[in-house]
Amino acid sequence: MSPRSPIISLDTLPISKKIAQLFLIGFRGSDVSEGSEVHHMIQEVGPGAVILFDQDMVHHKPVHNISSPKQLQELCEALHKTSSLPLWIGIDQEGGLVNRLKPEYGFPETKSHAYLGKQDNTELTYQQAKDIGSVLREMHISINFTPVVDIAKEEGSSIIAKRERSFGRSSDVVYRHAKAYLEGLGSEGIWGCSKHFPGHGSTKGDTHAGFVDVTETWEVDELLPYSSLIEDGLCSMIMTAHVIHKDFDTHHPATLSEHIMPKLLREKMGFDGLVFTDDMQMRAISNHYGTKEALKMGLNAGVDVFCFGNNLLPEPAKLSDLVILVEQLLDEGLISANRIDYSVSKILTMKGQLPMTLKE
């Protein structure tokens, strides 16, 4: 991917607007009517990205942001139009069971990663990702938080293997199909975000519910798909896992670890793309860290974009409050302005680019 300058100069942005670029925010509602929560959030604060869900998991309602292709397209068009800065719209459209754009809403059927891995036909995987990418492009969605690069080492994993989210039990199968998936998405101009680093497939636990320790089950080959994708130049975005690996960090999960992100992912593996967190409202984070502390630790660990999906806890996180917390961290000298500028510069630069596979 050829380097470019950011599409907007950092010097022209006030600090609050810079900080807002560091957040991927979920919201309630299926339109952007004036006076709505999301309309106000985008106009007054301006998130870097928003994330869409089809179901309201907090209030157990069947319709959240998505009800039909026409409605979704109009929603995304309005989101882009309302934002004064380029806005990324993200979704978890993995295929199979993790599928926000369901057939009952009028979208095409999709296959799971597990199905594709069992077929072991990378052309089929490429075509599936391309088909999904085509739909996302038509809906004006920018990022798909997939492929899942976790290796299905634990068949009893409630969040990976049992949900059919892994391409397979070997690093080679996972790498080859993740590569095809990223290429398929990229051919339609959609960013793929590989997840969940450094690996969530070797344990039965679920970080939605609390701490998950992978120290005794994790194996080094869980890094191989990532390192190969990075070498291929295909891995522009990586999502962290809230798992604990005590051989790397005895106290903190990967998302907040100054040992795992900067030393392993950045320095040793050479990753220079964007680091997204998994949802910061998962219990593995929200039960153990205050929001301000988690933001401080995440920024110091090298996180570029924090996800607050607002679909797990009764009380939604407000972007304006999150921005204020980061401003406080700056005022208190707990993070630096250069640290903010580093991530925001990368974000704005990538917003002016297309995935490598589309441009080749």
C-alpha positions in Angstrom: 0.0 0.0 0.0 1.6 3.3 -1.0 2.0 5.9 1.7 -0.2 8.9 1.6 -0.6 12.0 3.7 -3.7 12.2 5.9 -6.8 13.5 4.0 -7.2 16.1 6.7 -4.3 18.0 8.4 -4.0 17.2 12.1 -3.2 20.9 12.7 -6.7 21.9 11.6 -8.4 19.6 14.2 -9.1 20.6 17.8 -8.0 18.1 20.4 -11.5 16.9 21.1 -12.1 16.1 17.4 -8.8 14.2 17.3 -9.7 12.2 20.4 -13.1 11.3 19.0 -11.4 9.7 16.0 -10.1 7.0 18.4 -13.6 5.6 19.1 -15.8 3.0 17.3 -19.3 3.6 18.9 -22.5 1.7 18.8 -25.9 3.4 18.9 -29.6 2.7 19.2 -32.0 3.4 16.5 -32.4 2.6 12.8 -32.3 6.2 11.3 -30.5 9.5 11.8 -33.4 11.8 12.4 -32.6 15.3 13.7 -32.7 15.2 17.4 -31.7 11.6 17.6 -28.9 10.4 19.8 -26.7 9.4 16.9 -27.4 12.6 15.0 -26.3 14.6 17.9 -23.2 12.4 18.6 -22.0 12.7 15.0 -22.6 16.4 14.6 -21.4 17.6 18.0 -18.6 15.1 18.8 -17.8 13.2 15.6 -16.7 9.6 16.2 -14.0 8.0 14.0 -16.3 5.1 13.4 -19.7 3.6 14.3 -20.6 -0.1 14.5 -23.9 -1.7 13.5 -25.9 -4.5 15.2 -29.1 -6.1 14.1 -30.4 -7.0 17.5 -30.6 -5.0 20.7 -29.0 -7.4 23.2 -29.6 -5.2 26.2 -33.4 -4.9 25.8 -33.8 -8.2 23.9 -35.4 -6.5 20.9 -35.2 -8.1 17.5 -34.5 -4.8 15.6 -31.6 -2.6 16.5 -29.9 -0.8 13.6 -30.9 -3.1 10.7 -34.2 -4.2 9.4 -33.9 -4.3 5.6 -31.4 -3.5 2.8 -33.3 -0.3 1.9 -33.4 0.9 5.5 -29.8 0.0 6.1 -28.6 1.8 2.9 -30.5 4.9 3.9 -29.2 4.8 7.4 -25.6 4.5 6.3 -26.0 7.2 3.7 -27.4 9.5 6.4 -24.5 8.6 8.8 -22.0 9.6 6.1 -23.9 12.8 5.2 -24.2 13.9 8.8 -20.5 13.5 9.6 -18.2 16.5 8.8 -15.2 14.2 8.9 -14.8 10.9 6.9 -16.7 8.2 8.9 -16.0 4.5 9.0 -19.0 2.3 9.4 -18.2 -1.2 10.7 -20.1 -4.5 11.2 -19.4 -8.1 12.3 -20.5 -9.9 9.1 -18.5 -13.0 9.5 -21.0 -15.4 7.9 -22.8 -18.3 9.4 -24.0 -17.8 13.0 -22.3 -14.4 13.4 -24.3 -12.6 10.8 -25.8 -9.2 11.2 -27.2 -9.1 7.7 -29.5 -12.0 8.0 -31.7 -13.6 5.2 -34.8 -12.8 7.2 -34.0 -9.1 6.7 -33.6 -9.6 2.9 -29.9 -10.2 2.7 -28.1 -13.2 1.0 -27.3 -16.4 3.0 -23.7 -16.7 4.1 -21.4 -19.6 5.1 -19.5 -19.8 8.3 -15.7 -19.8 8.6 -15.9 -23.4 9.8 -17.8 -24.5 6.7 -15.4 -22.8 4.4 -12.4 -24.3 6.2 -13.8 -27.8 5.9 -14.3 -27.3 2.1 -10.7 -26.1 2.0 -11.3 -24.3 -1.3 -9.7 -20.9 -1.1 -11.4 -19.8 -4.3 -14.8 -20.5 -2.6 -13.6 -18.5 0.5 -12.5 -15.6 -1.7 -15.9 -15.6 -3.5 -17.8 -15.7 -0.3 -15.9 -12.7 1.1 -16.2 -10.9 -2.2 -20.0 -11.5 -2.2 -20.2 -10.2 1.4 -18.0 -7.3 0.4 -20.3 -6.4 -2.5 -23.3 -6.2 -0.2 -21.4 -4.1 2.3 -20.2 -1.7 -0.4 -23.7 -1.3 -1.6 -24.8 -0.5 1.9 -21.9 2.0 2.3 -20.3 0.0 5.1 -16.5 0.4 5.3 -15.1 -2.2 7.6 -16.0 -5.9 8.2 -14.6 -7.1 11.6 -13.5 -10.4 10.1 -11.8 -12.7 9.3 -11.5 -14.6 12.5 -7.9 -15.8 12.7 -8.4 -17.8 15.8 -7.3 -21.5 15.5 -10.0 -23.9 16.8 -7.7 -25.8 19.2 -10.4 -26.2 21.8 -13.5 -27.9 20.4 -15.5 -26.9 23.4 -14.9 -23.2 23.0 -18.3 -21.5 23.5 -17.3 -18.4 21.6 -15.1 -19.7 18.8 -15.4 -23.4 17.8 -19.0 -24.0 18.9 -20.0 -20.8 17.0 -18.3 -22.1 13.9 -16.1 -19.0 13.7 -12.7 -20.6 13.0 -11.5 -21.9 9.6 -9.9 -24.9 11.3 -7.5 -26.5 13.7 -4.3 -25.8 11.9 -2.4 -22.5 11.5 -1.9 -23.2 7.7 -5.6 -23.7 7.0 -6.5 -20.6 9.0 -3.8 -18.5 7.3 -4.8 -19.6 3.7 -8.5 -18.9 4.2 -8.0 -15.7 6.1 -5.8 -14.5 3.2 -8.4 -15.4 0.7 -11.1 -13.7 2.8 -9.1 -10.4 3.1 -8.5 -10.5 -0.6 -12.2 -11.0 -1.3 -13.2 -8.2 0.9 -10.5 -5.9 -0.5 -11.6 -6.6 -4.1 -14.8 -4.8 -3.2 -13.1 -1.9 -1.3 -13.9 -3.2 2.2 -11.4 -3.2 5.0 -11.1 -6.5 6.8 -10.0 -6.6 10.5 -8.3 -9.8 11.6 -9.2 -11.0 15.1 -8.7 -11.9 18.0 -5.0 -11.2 18.7 -3.0 -13.1 20.1 -5.5 -15.9 19.9 -8.8 -16.9 21.5 -9.3 -20.4 20.1 -7.5 -22.5 22.7 -9.8 -22.0 25.7 -13.5 -22.7 26.6 -13.9 -19.3 28.2 -15.7 -16.3 26.8 -14.4 -12.7 27.4 -17.9 -11.4 27.2 -18.5 -13.0 30.6 -15.2 -12.3 32.4 -11.4 -12.9 32.5 -10.2 -15.7 30.2 -6.7 -17.1 30.9 -5.0 -18.8 28.0 -1.6 -19.3 29.6 -1.8 -23.1 29.8 -3.6 -23.7 26.5 -2.2 -21.1 24.1 0.4 -22.3 21.6 2.9 -20.2 19.6 1.5 -21.3 16.2 -1.6 -19.1 17.0 0.6 -16.2 15.9 1.5 -17.7 12.5 -1.6 -16.7 10.5 -1.0 -13.1 11.7 2.7 -13.0 10.9 2.1 -14.4 7.5 -0.7 -12.0 6.7 1.5 -9.1 7.9 4.3 -10.3 5.6 1.8 -10.5 2.7 0.9 -6.8 3.3 -2.8 -7.8 3.8 -3.2 -7.2 7.5 -4.0 -3.5 7.9 -6.3 -3.9 10.9 -6.1 -6.2 13.9 -8.6 -6.6 16.7 -7.3 -7.5 20.2 -8.6 -10.2 22.5 -9.3 -9.5 26.2 -7.5 -12.7 27.1 -4.7 -13.0 29.7 -1.5 -14.8 28.9 0.7 -14.7 32.0 3.9 -15.6 30.1 3.6 -12.3 28.4 1.8 -10.2 31.1 1.1 -11.6 34.5 -1.7 -9.1 35.3 -3.5 -7.6 32.4 -5.4 -8.8 29.3 -3.8 -8.4 25.8 -5.9 -5.3 25.0 -4.4 -3.4 27.9 -0.9 -5.0 27.9 2.2 -2.9 27.3 4.0 -6.2 26.7 1.8 -7.9 24.2 0.8 -5.0 21.9 4.0 -2.9 21.6 6.6 -5.6 22.1 5.1 -8.7 20.5 2.7 -7.3 17.8 4.5 -4.1 16.9 8.2 -4.7 17.5 8.6 -8.5 17.0 6.0 -9.1 14.4 6.3 -5.8 12.5 2.7 -4.8 12.5 2.3 -1.1 11.6 -1.5 -1.0 10.9 -4.4 -0.1 13.2 -5.1 -1.9 16.5 -8.8 -2.1 17.3 -10.0 -3.3 20.7 -12.7 -5.9 21.1 -15.7 -4.4 22.8 -14.5 -2.5 25.9 -17.9 -3.3 27.6 -17.2 -7.0 27.7 -17.0 -8.2 31.3 -13.3 -9.1 31.0 -12.7 -5.3 30.9 -15.7 -3.6 32.4 -15.8 -5.8 35.5 -12.1 -5.2 36.4 -11.2 -1.7 35.1 -12.7 1.7 35.3 -13.2 3.4 32.0 -10.6 6.0 32.5 -8.0 3.5 33.7 -8.8 1.2 30.7 -8.4 4.1 28.3 -5.1 5.1 29.8 -3.7 1.5 29.7 -5.0 0.9 26.2 -3.5 4.1 24.8 -0.2 3.3 26.5 -0.3 -0.2 25.1 -0.7 1.1 21.6 -4.5 0.8 20.9 -5.6 3.0 18.0 -9.4 2.6 18.1 -11.5 1.7 21.1 -14.8 -0.2 20.5 -17.7 0.7 22.8 -20.6 -1.2 21.1 -23.3 -0.1 23.5 -25.0 -3.4 23.1 -23.9 -5.3 26.2 -24.5 -3.0 29.2 -27.7 -1.2 30.2 -26.0 2.1 30.4 -24.5 3.2 27.1 -21.1 4.9 27.0 -21.4 8.5 25.7 -18.7 9.5 23.2 -18.6 13.0 24.8 -17.8 11.5 28.2 -15.1 9.3 26.7 -13.5 12.3 25.0 -13.5 14.1 28.3 -11.8 11.2 30.0 -9.0 11.2 27.4 -8.6 15.0 27.8 -8.2 14.5 31.5 -5.5 11.9 30.9 -3.7 14.4 28.7 -4.0 17.2 31.3 -2.7 14.9 34.0 0.3 13.9 31.9 -0.7 10.2 31.9 -0.7 10.1 28.1 1.0 12.5 25.6 -0.4 14.6 22.8 2.1 12.9 20.4 0.5 9.5 21.3 -2.9 10.8 20.2 -1.5 12.3 17.0 0.2 9.1 16.1 -3.0 7.1 16.0 -5.2 9.8 14.5 -2.6 10.4 11.7 -2.8 6.7 10.8 -6.6 6.7 11.0 -7.0 9.7 8.7 -4.4 8.4 6.3 -6.1 5.1 6.0 -9.5 6.8 5.5 -7.9 8.2 2.3 -6.8 4.8 1.1 -8.4 1.7 -0.3 -7.4 -1.8 0.8 -4.3 -3.1 -1.1 -6.2 -5.9 -2.8 -8.5 -3.4 -4.6 -5.7 -1.2 -5.8 -3.5 -3.9 -7.2 
